[in-house]
Amino acid sequence: KSTVSVPRADAEAVRQLTQRLAAMDPDDAIFQAIADRWRKLTMAEGEGERATLEARLADVRERISALEEARYLRGEFDAPEDVDRWERMLARLKEQRRVLLAARDKLGPPPAFQVGFLLDALQSREAWAALSLHEQRVLFMVAVDRVMISESKGQTVPIHERLRVVLHGDQLEGLVPTPKERRQADSSP
């Protein structure tokens, strides 16, 4: 049985997090996934309403598209009474879309999202150390999907070789062994 001291594991996780993020560009897909999580967490008042309106608007647009496909691509609604019903359904959906667009426009433009604080805090160990414990925990939660610590199998293995920080947006395939892979690793000398 092997153990890892919590302070050493914490320090290594922060080291890996800040090192990986310092090497990223703001355009990096993983950084963008983390920034999106940060934006949602720190969403300004009214932005929750905007997100709800956007989701409802996307749903109405999909329903309009499905209705048009039903008539023009699949040949449904071909009888005169069906065409009248189709036109009424389409008119209702277009009215819903108009109301949702007006409600979204009433909110005004979305506020600019600043990633400066996120960049500074996550890419610099000095900036990280200056944060309160609560701020560190929140940022860690935003950036890190999981921390994996592998077994040492009775050997002395440095913590940096045993601990792996998996960021949100990271590819997990191949990182976490399947039960079959674990059994094979356990049976090998």
C-alpha positions as a Markdown table, in Angstrom:
| # | Residue | x | y | z |
|---|---|---|---|---|
| 1 | Lys | 0.0 | 0.0 | 0.0 |
| 2 | Ser | 1.4 | 3.4 | -0.9 |
| 3 | Thr | 0.4 | 6.9 | 0.3 |
| 4 | Val | 0.8 | 10.4 | -0.9 |
| 5 | Ser | 0.9 | 13.4 | 1.4 |
| 6 | Val | -1.9 | 15.8 | 0.7 |
| 7 | Pro | 0.3 | 19.0 | 0.8 |
| 8 | Arg | 2.7 | 17.4 | -1.7 |
| 9 | Ala | -0.1 | 16.3 | -4.0 |
| 10 | Asp | -1.7 | 19.8 | -3.8 |
| 11 | Ala | 1.5 | 21.5 | -4.6 |
| 12 | Glu | 2.1 | 19.1 | -7.6 |
| 13 | Ala | -1.4 | 19.6 | -8.9 |
| 14 | Val | -1.0 | 23.4 | -8.8 |
| 15 | Arg | 2.5 | 23.1 | -10.4 |
| 16 | Gln | 1.1 | 21.0 | -13.3 |
| 17 | Leu | -2.0 | 23.2 | -13.7 |
| 18 | Thr | 0.0 | 26.5 | -13.9 |
| 19 | Gln | 2.7 | 24.9 | -16.1 |
| 20 | Arg | 0.2 | 23.6 | -18.6 |
| 21 | Leu | -1.8 | 26.7 | -18.7 |
| 22 | Ala | 1.3 | 29.0 | -19.0 |
| 23 | Ala | 2.2 | 27.1 | -22.2 |
| 24 | Met | -1.3 | 27.7 | -23.7 |
| 25 | Asp | -2.5 | 30.4 | -26.0 |
| 26 | Pro | -5.8 | 32.1 | -25.3 |
| 27 | Asp | -7.0 | 30.6 | -28.5 |
| 28 | Asp | -6.2 | 27.0 | -27.4 |
| 29 | Ala | -9.4 | 24.8 | -27.3 |
| 30 | Ile | -8.7 | 23.6 | -23.8 |
| 31 | Phe | -8.2 | 27.2 | -22.5 |
| 32 | Gln | -11.4 | 28.2 | -24.3 |
| 33 | Ala | -13.3 | 25.3 | -22.6 |
| 34 | Ile | -12.0 | 26.6 | -19.2 |
| 35 | Ala | -12.8 | 30.2 | -20.1 |
| 36 | Asp | -16.3 | 29.2 | -21.0 |
| 37 | Arg | -16.8 | 27.5 | -17.6 |
| 38 | Trp | -15.4 | 30.6 | -15.9 |
| 39 | Arg | -17.8 | 32.9 | -17.9 |
| 40 | Lys | -20.8 | 30.7 | -16.9 |
| 41 | Leu | -19.7 | 30.8 | -13.3 |
| 42 | Thr | -19.2 | 34.5 | -13.2 |
| 43 | Met | -22.1 | 35.3 | -15.5 |
| 44 | Ala | -23.4 | 38.9 | -14.9 |
| 45 | Glu | -26.9 | 39.6 | -13.9 |
| 46 | Gly | -29.3 | 39.2 | -16.8 |
| 47 | Glu | -26.9 | 36.8 | -18.6 |
| 48 | Gly | -28.7 | 33.8 | -17.2 |
| 49 | Glu | -31.9 | 35.2 | -18.8 |
| 50 | Arg | -29.9 | 35.7 | -22.1 |
| 51 | Ala | -28.8 | 32.1 | -22.0 |
| 52 | Thr | -32.4 | 30.9 | -21.4 |
| 53 | Leu | -33.6 | 33.1 | -24.3 |
| 54 | Glu | -30.9 | 31.8 | -26.6 |
| 55 | Ala | -31.7 | 28.2 | -25.7 |
| 56 | Arg | -35.4 | 28.8 | -26.4 |
| 57 | Leu | -34.6 | 30.6 | -29.6 |
| 58 | Ala | -32.4 | 27.7 | -30.8 |
| 59 | Asp | -35.3 | 25.3 | -30.1 |
| 60 | Val | -37.8 | 27.4 | -32.0 |
| 61 | Arg | -35.4 | 27.7 | -35.0 |
| 62 | Glu | -35.0 | 23.9 | -35.0 |
| 63 | Arg | -38.8 | 23.4 | -34.9 |
| 64 | Ile | -39.2 | 25.8 | -37.9 |
| 65 | Ser | -36.5 | 23.9 | -39.8 |
| 66 | Ala | -38.1 | 20.6 | -39.0 |
| 67 | Leu | -41.5 | 21.9 | -40.1 |
| 68 | Glu | -40.0 | 23.1 | -43.4 |
| 69 | Glu | -38.2 | 19.8 | -44.0 |
| 70 | Ala | -41.4 | 17.9 | -43.3 |
| 71 | Arg | -43.2 | 19.9 | -46.0 |
| 72 | Tyr | -40.5 | 20.5 | -48.7 |
| 73 | Leu | -38.2 | 17.5 | -48.3 |
| 74 | Arg | -40.4 | 14.7 | -47.1 |
| 75 | Gly | -43.6 | 15.8 | -48.9 |
| 76 | Glu | -45.8 | 16.0 | -45.9 |
| 77 | Phe | -48.6 | 18.5 | -45.6 |
| 78 | Asp | -49.6 | 18.1 | -49.2 |
| 79 | Ala | -53.5 | 18.1 | -48.9 |
| 80 | Pro | -55.1 | 21.6 | -48.9 |
| 81 | Glu | -56.2 | 21.3 | -45.3 |
| 82 | Asp | -52.8 | 20.1 | -44.3 |
| 83 | Val | -51.2 | 23.1 | -46.0 |
| 84 | Asp | -53.5 | 25.4 | -44.0 |
| 85 | Arg | -52.5 | 23.6 | -40.7 |
| 86 | Trp | -48.8 | 23.8 | -41.7 |
| 87 | Glu | -49.1 | 27.6 | -42.4 |
| 88 | Arg | -50.8 | 28.1 | -39.0 |
| 89 | Met | -48.0 | 26.1 | -37.2 |
| 90 | Leu | -45.3 | 28.0 | -39.0 |
| 91 | Ala | -46.9 | 31.3 | -38.3 |
| 92 | Arg | -47.1 | 30.5 | -34.5 |
| 93 | Leu | -43.4 | 29.4 | -34.5 |
| 94 | Lys | -42.3 | 32.6 | -36.4 |
| 95 | Glu | -44.3 | 34.7 | -33.8 |
| 96 | Gln | -42.5 | 32.9 | -31.0 |
| 97 | Arg | -39.2 | 33.6 | -32.7 |
| 98 | Arg | -40.1 | 37.3 | -33.1 |
| 99 | Val | -41.0 | 37.6 | -29.4 |
| 100 | Leu | -37.8 | 35.8 | -28.2 |
| 101 | Leu | -35.6 | 38.0 | -30.5 |
| 102 | Ala | -37.3 | 41.1 | -29.1 |
| 103 | Ala | -36.8 | 40.0 | -25.5 |
| 104 | Arg | -33.1 | 39.2 | -26.3 |
| 105 | Asp | -32.7 | 42.6 | -28.0 |
| 106 | Lys | -34.2 | 44.3 | -25.0 |
| 107 | Leu | -31.4 | 43.0 | -22.9 |
| 108 | Gly | -28.9 | 44.9 | -25.0 |
| 109 | Pro | -25.5 | 43.6 | -26.2 |
| 110 | Pro | -23.8 | 41.0 | -24.0 |
| 111 | Pro | -21.1 | 42.3 | -21.7 |
| 112 | Ala | -17.5 | 41.8 | -22.9 |
| 113 | Phe | -16.0 | 38.8 | -21.3 |
| 114 | Gln | -12.5 | 39.5 | -19.8 |
| 115 | Val | -10.2 | 36.6 | -19.5 |
| 116 | Gly | -7.4 | 38.7 | -18.0 |
| 117 | Phe | -8.0 | 37.7 | -14.4 |
| 118 | Leu | -8.3 | 34.1 | -15.4 |
| 119 | Leu | -5.1 | 34.2 | -17.5 |
| 120 | Asp | -3.2 | 35.9 | -14.7 |
| 121 | Ala | -4.4 | 33.7 | -11.9 |
| 122 | Leu | -4.0 | 30.4 | -13.8 |
| 123 | Gln | -0.8 | 31.0 | -15.6 |
| 124 | Ser | 1.4 | 32.4 | -12.8 |
| 125 | Arg | 2.3 | 30.6 | -9.6 |
| 126 | Glu | 2.9 | 34.0 | -7.9 |
| 127 | Ala | -0.6 | 35.2 | -8.8 |
| 128 | Trp | -2.0 | 31.8 | -7.7 |
| 129 | Ala | -0.3 | 32.1 | -4.3 |
| 130 | Ala | -1.7 | 35.6 | -3.9 |
| 131 | Leu | -5.3 | 34.3 | -4.2 |
| 132 | Ser | -7.4 | 33.4 | -1.1 |
| 133 | Leu | -8.0 | 29.7 | -0.5 |
| 134 | His | -11.6 | 30.1 | -1.7 |
| 135 | Glu | -10.5 | 31.8 | -5.0 |
| 136 | Gln | -7.9 | 29.0 | -5.6 |
| 137 | Arg | -10.6 | 26.3 | -5.0 |
| 138 | Val | -13.0 | 28.0 | -7.4 |
| 139 | Leu | -10.4 | 28.4 | -10.1 |
| 140 | Phe | -9.2 | 24.8 | -9.6 |
| 141 | Met | -12.8 | 23.6 | -10.0 |
| 142 | Val | -13.2 | 25.6 | -13.2 |
| 143 | Ala | -10.0 | 24.4 | -14.8 |
| 144 | Val | -9.5 | 20.8 | -13.6 |
| 145 | Asp | -11.7 | 17.9 | -14.5 |
| 146 | Arg | -9.9 | 15.4 | -12.3 |
| 147 | Val | -6.6 | 14.7 | -10.6 |
| 148 | Met | -5.4 | 11.1 | -11.0 |
| 149 | Ile | -2.8 | 9.5 | -8.7 |
| 150 | Ser | -1.4 | 6.2 | -9.8 |
| 151 | Glu | -0.2 | 3.5 | -7.5 |
| 152 | Ser | 3.4 | 3.1 | -6.8 |
| 153 | Lys | 3.2 | -0.7 | -6.3 |
| 154 | Gly | 5.5 | -0.6 | -3.3 |
| 155 | Gln | 8.2 | 1.4 | -5.1 |
| 156 | Thr | 9.4 | 4.9 | -4.5 |
| 157 | Val | 8.0 | 6.9 | -7.3 |
| 158 | Pro | 8.3 | 10.7 | -7.4 |
| 159 | Ile | 4.9 | 12.5 | -7.0 |
| 160 | His | 5.3 | 14.3 | -10.4 |
| 161 | Glu | 5.3 | 10.8 | -12.1 |
| 162 | Arg | 2.3 | 9.5 | -10.1 |
| 163 | Leu | 0.0 | 12.5 | -10.3 |
| 164 | Arg | -1.8 | 13.7 | -13.4 |
| 165 | Val | -4.0 | 16.8 | -13.7 |
| 166 | Val | -6.7 | 16.4 | -16.3 |
| 167 | Leu | -8.1 | 19.8 | -17.5 |
| 168 | His | -11.6 | 20.4 | -18.7 |
| 169 | Gly | -11.5 | 19.9 | -22.4 |
| 170 | Asp | -8.7 | 17.4 | -22.2 |
| 171 | Gln | -9.0 | 14.1 | -24.1 |
| 172 | Leu | -9.7 | 11.4 | -21.5 |
| 173 | Glu | -9.3 | 8.4 | -23.8 |
| 174 | Gly | -6.2 | 6.5 | -22.9 |
| 175 | Leu | -5.7 | 8.4 | -19.6 |
| 176 | Val | -7.9 | 6.3 | -17.4 |
| 177 | Pro | -7.3 | 2.6 | -17.8 |
| 178 | Thr | -10.3 | 0.3 | -18.4 |
| 179 | Pro | -10.9 | -2.5 | -15.9 |
| 180 | Lys | -9.4 | -4.9 | -18.4 |
| 181 | Glu | -6.3 | -2.8 | -18.8 |
| 182 | Arg | -6.0 | -2.5 | -14.9 |
| 183 | Arg | -6.2 | -6.3 | -14.6 |
| 184 | Gln | -3.5 | -6.8 | -17.2 |
| 185 | Ala | -1.3 | -4.2 | -15.5 |
| 186 | Asp | -1.8 | -5.9 | -12.1 |
| 187 | Ser | -0.9 | -9.4 | -13.5 |
| 188 | Ser | 2.3 | -8.2 | -15.2 |
| 189 | Pro | 5.5 | -8.3 | -13.2 |
